[in-house]
Structure formats: C-alpha cells, structure tokens
Amino acid sequence: MTIKKHSSDGRFGKVLIAILFIAIAAIGSAGGYIMSERSGVKLASEIVTLNIENGASASSIARQLSDEGIIKFPFIFKLEARKNNYASSIKPGIIEIKDGMSYHEILELLCSDNRNSKKLVIPEGFEQKQIRERIVSEGFCTAEEFDAAVNDDYGYDFLTNLPERPYRLEGYLYPDTYIIHDGAGAHDIINMMLAEFDAHITDEMRSKISELPVSGFTLDNVITMASIIERETDSDTERAKVAGIFYNRLNQNMKLQSCATVQYILGERKSVLSIADTQIDSPYNTYVYSGLPSGPIANPGIDCINAALEPEETDYLYFVAGKDGQHIFSKTYEEHLAAMNSAESAVKVEGEGN
C-alpha cells in the first residue's frame, strides 16, 4: 500500500520553519539592540549629573539610572555589576555620565576614587541665606546660580502648595555634612539637601501630625514650629518642653512672643531686643501676630523636628534663660516675672507679655 503525505503537513513544516527564522531574527535583533545600548548610552544632553546616595546598591542605582532615562535595561546593568564585582565598591557622591558611555564605563565611574570632592557642612539652625553664603563662599556656585536653583522644580511633595514667602526653601534644606563632588552645581547641592530632608521625614512622623495638641497642623506648620525651637534652645532636655509651651500658648490664643522670630526679621541675632523691634509689622513677628509666623525661620535638625511632633505635656506657659544657660519655666505670668528678676537675663525673651 502506498501512503501519500498530505500537502498540509508540508505547509505546516514551512510555516514552522518561517516562525523559527523570525524568532531567531528577533532574538538577534534584540540582542544587538541590547549590546548597542550596553556599549554606548544615548542621552538627551551631552552630560547628565547624578547624585548617588550613601549606601546605594547596584539595584537601586540601576533603577535610578532607568528612571532618569539614562539606561534602558536595568536588569542587564545589574548583571554586569554582579559579574564584575562592582556592587561592593560603589561610592556615594555626584557623578557625570556622558553621552555614549558604556555600562562598563558607568560602573567604573561609580566605583572610582578619582572623583575630586569637597566637604560642605551645614549646621542645624542655619537660615537659607546663611546656607547660600556658605555655598557661594566655598566656591560651589555663584550667588546668582543659587538664587536661580532655589526656584527650580524638585518634585518633592512637601514643596507643593507652600505659601509665597521671601525664602522659598527655608526649613527644608536639611542640615548635615555633605560630600560634594566636582561637577555638582547649585541645583545638585540643593537637591541633595532636599532629598536628605525627605529621607528623614518618615511616614510614621507624618502620621503624628494629626495627633498634635493643636488641630489642623500641616507638615509646614511642624517645620515652622521646629525652626523656632531650634533657635530658642540647644538643650536636649528642653526641646520637647519648649515645644509644649508654644502649643499651650497657641491653644490659649496667646501670642508666641518668640524673640527668634523677631531676630529673623532683623537679620541679626541681637542679644537685646528693643520695644521697637518687637513692634515691627511683619507676618514673622509673633509679638504682633497670633499663631505661627508665615513660615520657618531656620532649617531645623531632626531633634527639633521630633520635639515639634512630640511636645512635652506640661502646664507651663513661659520660659526665660537662666544664668547657667538653661531655661526657667513658669506656669503664671507672676512666676515668670519673678524668674526673670532672679535670672537677671540680658536677653528679652518670649512670653514677656500677656
């Protein structure tokens, strides 16, 4: 018996072969595209500056590079980092990625010791203008470049819907020691400080805002309160107590009468404020206007932010600096007057009037 093969079997075989060739071609094309990307990234500009955070992993950097549109295959980047043992040698700081750099060259740059760097120290309680002066004086940028960068869009949620005020980023330039690498400009440095602020303000901290003794507080209100605390005391044991006093005064519709807010208006830390100083018509003057000033008066550290979020519950309404630098706390105005007389304070302090 002769068995005839159906013509459909032949057609099926030809289709299968065609599909196989198409798949091989597609794989080859994709492989070529990946190899091309690995051997030279294509950037929208000649140079892209990137800040690598301390402790950043190869995976987080791959994601960062992908989010910035620098690389298209983060998985391949991570494989290359792992294969060549780059992952354990990555260093923080500013890097400049140039158009056409390969994945290997980017990884080499991330691990390089040849990046020149300089330390920038921003103390707790520095005002924005003081930060500007320090950055400019140490040669990182010009005053004009800093002023322009302040108005850039940084994309952080805590900067949205802020009211108009003279120093836009006051309160949010996180005080810390930064390592600034060659090539970093004003925008990069400001972004580093904003990123550090964002990293320190956790979801748990944000959730405490609704539990504060004054209703309707926002994060901006908390940072404003923290900045006042920062300028009023540097004592670890007093911050939460000072915060509690200011909240008590707010709840009793008493003016905060904080010397620090007047000093901010004056632009100098006068040890003695005149009556005329306390009568300056400014939304920052808490001797004239009730409630908080119109914004932060400094850039507070994390201890003062935590104090603003966790005020100590007391009946105190007043405090005055004592001879030893510590404050004397009082519940009544009469007690406060007696404390002022005993302290013989040379500084006009908050809560001096009703």
Salt bridges, closest charged atoms under 4 A:
GLU80 OE1 - ARG38 NH2 2.88
GLU108 OE2 - HIS104 NE2 3.85
ASP113 OD1 - LYS91 NZ 3.40
GLU127 OE2 - ARG269 NH2 2.52
ASP147 OD1 - ARG132 NE 2.78
ASP152 OD2 - HIS187 ND1 2.83
ASP157 OD1 - ARG206 NH2 3.59
GLU196 OE2 - HIS200 ND1 3.87
ASP220 OD1 - ARG165 NH2 2.73
ASP236 OD1 - ARG239 NH1 2.48
GLU238 OE1 - HIS327 ND1 2.70
ASP277 OD2 - LYS270 NZ 2.70
ASP303 OD2 - ARG239 NH1 3.98
GLU310 OE2 - LYS208 NZ 2.17
GLU352 OE1 - LYS348 NZ 3.20
